[in-house]
Amino acid sequence: MTTLKPPKSVIGLFEDEDTAADALDAVASAGFEQKEYEILTGTPYPEGTFGEEEPIHKLYRFPLIGAACGFTAGLLLTAGTQLAYPLIVGGKPLLSIPPMAIIMYEGTMLGAILFTVAGIIFESRLPRLFMGAYDTRITEGYIGITITSGEDEMPKAEEILKKAGAVDIKRGWEQTDFD
């Protein structure tokens, strides 16, 4: 029986953008997949500054699906209630559209809002169970490249980061605190 080992993580700190971008190219050319490495920075750089792929966001789908679900729920609630408990009043239709429209509108908005919140949580990759290596110097202006992979790949990852000009390299699995 084989047991799954938790992934290991290593972070290399770089002082400037050019060195970090070159290091990222070296990591990609060494055979690491896009999902195995990540850029950490305290400065808001535009997407693709370091040569990484731009993420594909699909957040717009969540409010549309939520709105459709809310509209359907509002329609079923109002029509179902009026059909289950009919109030027949001299010549008026059984299903009255103006009161139904209010409930369907509110259901549409509620569904869109709830699905948008769920979509934001989903697209933000929350909850994140394995955080990986981190260094507080990232908030001071350093740029970090975190490589998360199997234990046998860690020496290769450390060597790539050293050759690329990392100022410091930390292993995530040996840290007891985030100093």
N, C-alpha and C positions, 0 to 999 in steps of 0.2 A: 504494500500500500504506500503510495507516495503522498506526502503532505505538501501543500502549497506554502512556499516561503513568502513572507511579505516582501515587497519590492524595496530595494535599497536606493538611496539618493545621495548625490554629491553636488556641491555648488562651487562654481568658480567665480571669483569677483574680478571685475574689470573696471578700469578707471575712466575709459572713454568709449564713445559709441563705435568708432572705427574698429578698435580692437575687439569689442564684443561682437560686431557684425562678422569679422573675420573668423572669430572663434565659432560662431554659429554655423558658418559655412563649413568649417573643419569638422564640427560635430555631425552635420548632415552628410558630408562626404565620407565619414567613417562608418556609415551604415546605420546610424540611429534613426528611428522613425520620428515623424513630426510629433506624435503623441508622447514620445519619451523625453523630450527636452522642452524647457520653458524659459522665457526671458522674465526676469524680475527687476523692476526699476521703480524708484520713487518719483521719477520725473515722467510726466505724461507725454510720451513720444507718439507720433502718429502710427497707425497700423502699417506694418511693412517696413519700418525704419531699419530694422536689423536683417531684412531679407527673408523674414518668416512669411508664411502664407497668411493671407487675410482670412479671418474666421468668417464662416458663412452663418449668418444669423437667420433664424426662422421664427423670430418672435411675432411677426405680423400674423402668423397663422392662428395663434392662440386666441386673440380677441375675436377673430372671425368665427372660429368654431364655437367659442363661448356665446357669442351673440346669436348664432343659429340655434344653439341648445336652449338659451334663455327664451328666445322667441317661441320655439316649439313648446317649451314648458308652459309659458304664459298662455299660448293658444289652447293647449290641452286643458289647463286648469280652468280657464274661463268657459270654454265650450263644454267641457265635461260637467262643470257645476250647473250651467244653465240647462243642460239636457237631463241631468240627474234630478234636479229640482225645478221643473218647469213652472213658470209663472205666466200663465196665458192671460193677457190683458187685451180686451177688445180690438182685434185686428192688427196688433203690433207683432213684429216677427219674434220668434222664440230666441234666436241668437242676435243680440243687439251689438252692432259693431262699435259704436263710440265708447261704451264702457270697456269692451274687450280690448280696444286699441290702447287704452291707458295701461292695463295690466300687461299686455304684450310688450309695450315699450319699456316698462319697468323691468320685466323679465329679461329683455334683450340687454339692457344696460347692466343689470346685475350679473348676467352670464359673462358678458364681455369683460367686466372688471375682475371677476373671480378667476377667469381663465388667464387674464393678463398677469395677475399676480403669480399664478402657478407657472406661467410661461417664463417669467423673469427668474423665478427660483430654478426652473429646469435649465434655462439657457446659461445661467451663472454657474452651473455645475455644482449646485449645493444639494445636500451637504457633502463636503469633501472629507472623506475618511482618512486618507493618507496625505498629509501635508507636504512631506518631503523636507529637504534641507532648506534652511533659511539663515540669514545673517542680518543683524540690525544695521550694519553699515550700508545696506541698500537704501535706507531712508536718508543717509548722509550724502548720497550722490553716486555711490558705486552702482554698477550694473552687474546683476547676477545671472548666470546661466545654470539652471538646475537640470541635471540628467537623472532620470528615474528609470531604473531597469533592474535586471536580475543581478545577483551577487557576483556572478562570474564576469559580468561586463564592467564592473566598477573600476578595476585597475586600468582598463582601456580608456574609460571615460576620464579618469584622473590624468592619464598621460596626455590625452588630447587637450584638456584644459591647460595643463602646464606648458605644452608646446605652443599653444595659442597666446600665451602671455598673461595668464591669470595672476593677479597680485596675491591672492590667497585661495586656498582650496579647503573646503570643509566637508566632512562626511556627515550625512544626516542621521545615520543609524548609531553613531557613537556619541551624539550630543545628549547631555543630560539636561541642559538648559540652553536657552537661545541667547547666548551672550554676544 
